[in-house]
Amino acid sequence: MTANSPETMRCALFAGSFDPFTIGHASIVERGLALFDRVVIAVGVNAAKSGAAAADERLEAIRSLYADNPRVDAITYSGSLTVDVAAAHGCRWLLRGVRSVRDFEYERDLADLNRRISGIETVFLFALPEHGAVSSSAVRELRSYGHDITPFLPQPHTTIKEK
């Protein structure tokens, strides 16, 4: 095994619908890169969540955002458990963002179940205070009323580039 082989790389899967991918999501990815060698952003296709942007559009937007960072990859998935997708991509951890106590309770239960069925651990990063109220659903609602959502979306210059 080499230092950067798949067996020794610390890879985390960051899964969500990301409709849209917000500054809060970008913050979790950027902070996750301080902990992991690689972060795979997994755009889940969830029939229960209806959004304006198709999964392939969301995927391309995320890939464009991280085009200059070889430590970040983006994929889509559906019809599989997130832990199975993580394992298939060599990720031994799930990366999750938590904005509130309500998020934490839900995420903790899911993390316990995921660990029990797969052995994959979940790492929680709490939202930065300035991103605590930013959610994809709130941004979608603002967009539906014609509000400028640019302040809530990451811009290419705001993401961490490979050093």
N, C-alpha and C positions, 0 to 999 in steps of 0.2 A: 504494500500500500504506500502510495506517495502522499505527501502533505496535502495535496489538493485533489485526491481521488474521491470518487463519490462515497466511499466508505468512511472517509475521515472529514469530509466537508460537513459543516453545520448548516443544514438547509431547513428553512421554515416555509410552510405553506400559509399564505394569507388569503383566506377565502371569503367571498361575499358576492352580493349581486352587483355592487358598485354602480348603481344607476341613479346618479352619476358617481364617479370616483371623485371624492372631495379632498379639500385640504387636510381634513382629519385623517382620511385614509393615507394620503401621501406622508403625513407626519408619522404614522405608525410604520410605514415601509422604511422611511429614512432612519427612524430610531431603531427599527429591527435590524438594519444593516450594521449597526454597532455591535449587535449580539450574534449575528449569523453571517456565514460566508456568502450565503445565497438566499434570496427570498423569491419564491414563486407566488405570483398573484394569480389566484384562481377565480375567474369570473363564473359564478354559478348561474345556471339557467333554472330559475324557479318559477314554475307555472302558477304558483300562488301569488307571486308578486308581478303585477303588470307595470311595465315601465315604458317610457317613450323610446328609449334607445335599444336597438337590437343588440344581442350579446356580442356579435362580431364587431359592431361599431364601438362598443365599450372596450372590447379587447384591443382594437386598433388604437384607440385614444390612449390607453394605458401603455401599450408598446411604444407609441410615439413619445410619450412622456419620459420613458426610461431607455430610449434608443441608445443613448451614450453610456449606459451603465450595464456592463456585462454580468454584474452580480444579481440583476433583477430580470426575471422572465415572467411572461404572462401567458395564461392558457384559459380555455373555457372548459366547462364540464357540466354534465347533467346525467341523471340516472345512476349516480354512484354516491356512496358515502364519502364525505370529505376526507376521512382517514384513509380510505382506499386510494383516493387520488393522491394524497400526500405520499403514501408508501410507493405508489407507482412512479412518482417523480423524485424519489430518493430523499424525501423530507421526513425527518424524525420528530419534528415539532410542528404544532399549529401556532400561528401568531394571531392574536385577537386584540382588538381595541375595545376598551371599556370606557363609556362616558358617564355612567351613573350607577347607583346601587341596583337599580332595576336591571340594567345590562349585566352587572356582575352576577346577580343571582341566576339569571338565565345561562350565562356563559359558564359559570362554575358547574352547574348541573350537567351541561353538555360536555365540558372538559372531563368530568368524572366518568361519564358514560363512554366517551371516546377512549380514555385511558384503559378502561376496563375491557373494551372489545378489541383494542388494537395495540395497547402499550404505548401509543403516541401521546406525548405530553403536550399540554397547551401552555403557552407563555402569554400572559396578559400584560399589555401596556395601557396605562391609563391615559385618556385623552389629555392633551395640554389644556389648561383652563380656557384659552382663547378659542379652542375647537369643541368645547364641551356641548354646545348647543347646535353644532353643525351635523346634520344627518342627511342622508340621501333623500329621505322622504320629505324633509323640510325644504331642501333645495328644489326638488321636483315641484312642490307646491308653489314656491316662489316663481319658478319658471312658468307654471301654468297661468299665473296672473300677470305675466309679462315683465316681471322684475328682472333686473340685471343680476345674474348669478355668478358672474365672473369672480367677484371677491371670494367665493366659496369653492372655486375650482383651482387646482394646482396649475401653475404656469411652468413651462419647461425650465426657466431660469431658477425656479424655486426648489428644484429637486437636487439631491446630492449626486454629483457626477463621480465616476470612478476616479480615484486618486492614484 
